[in-house]
């Protein structure tokens, strides 16, 4: 699943190529692509026609296009393979094209939602007083948000009866972090993924947050992490951060700090990658609560 850096790369592309443009026509080519718009594809297309797009916004892994003249927003959920592409109008349709937005201007480009596995989609929602689509109002701020509260995050960690990686993936506590960047930040922090959150001191949680921000900013600088052609920016280009990963996907390779072979453990229907020497598991008997 795309995480914060990949979604932010797409948001920046939409900000450049879509903001301020007025929708002339919407074509829904697959009903699953708008299944989260409960009124159906026809209503989705009708309500968007003639609307002017605002500046693309993001919170964590969630991306939306607010409408300039209505308290509404188009929420984009990329799922496992969704792509928002800005393409020349004359470009051939992609094999898995699901939704097309044409505009009233003469720029000659259109916005396409392409999704091979159809787990993602677009939907239209009312917005809150803060400008968020109402269905994601419960999502926490992400660590790159200037209003993210580090002290409140530490307090919440200490009060949670859980372990550190579970906390990092809890989007109601901190948004935007997924499996890849959690493993990377934990490796940089020398923390085992099963470390109880109640055992983290304030300096350790501050250090962890710093590494979360560092790894995400590093990924942003090179367009995110693309293990295949599914995760791309609005121009169809892949990111290159997978070349800089220190933990994720490196089972059996030497740790970049100590040379010990990296390990992979099954974890919540996923995998966790860690160094058994640098990231020692917690001692038995340590409870995951204050």
N, C-alpha and C positions, 0 to 999 in steps of 0.2 A: 504494500500500500504506500502511496506517496506520503511523505511527511512534510513538515513545515518548509524546509528549503525548496523542495520540488514545487509545492503549491505557491510559494512566494515568487518563484521564477515565472510561473504562469501568470500570476497576478500582475507583475510588472509589465509583461507583454500586453495584457489586456488594457492596462492603464495607458499604454502608449498607442495602441492601435484601435481601441474600441470606445474609450471614454468620449462623451460628447456627441456620438453619432446616433441618428434616429433610425429606428427599425422600420423598414418598409414592408418586409414579409418574413414570416416564419414558416418553415416547412418541417413538420415532424414526420420522420421516415420510419420510426420504430416506436411502438407504444411503451415499451419498457423504459425508454430513455426519459420519459416524463411521468413515470408511474408514481413518483412522489408528489406530483401535481394532481391532487385527487379529482379535480374536475375534468381531467382528460386533456388530450393533445389539442383538440379543437379550441377549448377555452384558453389553454396556454398560448396558442398562436394568436387568438383574437385579442387577448388582453395586452400582449406585447406590441402589437402592430401600432405604429405611430408614437411609441414611447422613446424618450431620449435617455441613453445610457449615461450613468454617472461614472465616477472613478472607481475602479475595481477595489474591493476591500477583502481583508482576510483576517480570520482569527484562528490560530492554530492551523489545522489541516483544512479548514472550511473557507471557501472562496465564494464571493457573491458580487453581483453587479447591481448597485442600487439604481432605481429609476429617478431621474431628475425631477419629474413633475408629479410624482405619486409616492405615497408612503409604502412602497413595495420594492422588492429586490429579487433578482434571479439568482437562486442558490445553485452553485455547481458542485456536484459530488463526483469526484473522479473515480472512486472505486479502485479496482485493481488495474484497469487498462484505459480509463477515460482520458481523452485529450481534447483540449480546446485549441483549435487551430485557426489562425487568420490566413486565409488562402485567397489567391486571385480568383475572381469570379469564373474565369474560363478554365481553371485547373480541373482535371478529371476528378470525379467523386471518389473518395476513398472507399475501399471495400466495406468498411464497417461504419460508414457515415450514418448517424442517427438523427441529428437535428441540424438545420441550416438557418442562419439569420442573415438576411440581406438588408442593406441600408439605403437610405434615400440619397446619399451624396454620390459624387462621381469619383471616389477614391479607387474603385475597382476591386475592392476586397470584401470578403464576407467572413462571418464567424461560423465555424463548423464544430459540432460536438461529435467526436468519433470514439467508439467504444466497442472493442472486439468482444469482450465478455459480458457486456450489458449489465454490469453490477453498479455502474455509476448512473448519473442522470442530471437533468435540469428541472427546477421547479420554481414557481413564483409564490412568494410569501409576503405577508404583512411585516413591517419592520417595527422594532421597539423605539422608545424615545432615544436610545443610544445609537440607532441606525442599524441594529443587528436584525437579521431575519428571525422572526419569533421562535422558530423551531430550534435555534442554536443559542438561545439566550442563557442557557445553563452552562455553556462551555466557558471554562476559565480563560483568563488572559494567557498569552504565551510568553516565554522568557525573553523574546526580542521586543515585546511591547514595553514602551517606556513607562507605562503605568503598572507593570507587574510588581507586586509587593513581595520582595524577598523575605522580609521578616514574617509575614503572614504564611508564606510557603514553609518556612522552617517550623513554625508553630504547628501547622497542619500535619507536617511529617511526623513530629513528635507525638501527636495525638492519634495518628492512624494505627490501627492494629493490622499492619501489613509489612511487606518487604519493599526494599527500595525500588526495584525495577517495576513492580506492580504500581507503586506510587507514581513513577515517572510516566507510565502509560495511562494513568487515570486522567481523562480529559476534563473532569470537573475540578481537578487540583492544579494541573498545569497542562496546557494544550500544546499540540504540535509535535510532541515527542512520540516516536514510534519505536519499533524494535531495533532498527539499525542505529539510530542516534543514541538510544538508551545504552546499547552495548558499547558504543564508542565513548560516551561520556563516562560510563562506569569504569572502563579500562583506563582512561586518563586519570580518573580519581582513585584508582587502585581499590575499588569497592566491589565486593562480590554481589551478584544480582539478588541473592537471598538474604542480604544483610537487613535485619529488622530496622525499620525507620525510627523506632523509639531509641535506638542506640546512637543516632547521629547527633553530634554536637553542632552548635551554630557554625563554628568555623568549617566543619566538614560539609555541611549543607551549602554554605556559601561557596566553598571550593567546587562542589558538584555543579551548582548552578553556573559558575564561571565556565566550567568545561562544557556544559550543555550549550551555552551561548557560543563558545569558541568553535565547537565542532559544527554548529549550524551555520555560523558566519563563513567558515572555511568552505562548507559545501555550497553555500550560496554563491561564493566567488567563482565557482567553476560550473554553475548551472545545476547543482544537485547531484543525486546519485541515480544513475540509469544502468541497471543490470541487463536490460534489453531495450528494444526500440519502443517500448510502450510508454515510458516516462520521458516526455519531450516538452520543450517550450512551445509557444504559439507559432513559431516558425518551423517546428518539427525537428529541432536540434536536441541531441541528448546531452546530459551532464556527465562530468568526468570524475566525480568525487570517489567513485568506487576504487580508483587507483590509489587513493590516499587512506583507505580504511585500515585501522590498526587492529580491529577485533572482528567485526562482523564478516562472516564467510571465510575466516582464515583458519579453520580447523586443521591441525597438524603442522601449520607453518610456525616458524619461530617468533616468539614475542619480540616486539621491537625494542623492549627495554632490557629483558634478561635472557632472551634466547630460548626459554622453555617453550615446548610445543603448545600451541593454543588448543583449547578444548571446546567442544560443542556439547551442550546438554539440552534434552527436550525440556520445553518450558511452555506451559499453557497453549498447547497445540502449535507452538512455534519452536524456535531454538534460541538459546543464549550462548554467546561466544565469549570466552574469558581466558585469562592466563591463570593456571592453577597456583603459580608461585606469587605473582604480583597481587592477585585478587583472591586471597584465601577465604574459604567458606567460613561462615560464623561458627563459633563453638557451640556444641550442643548444649541445650539448657538456656540459651539466650532467648527470651520471649520477645514477640513482635508487638509489644505494648509497653507504655510507660508504667 
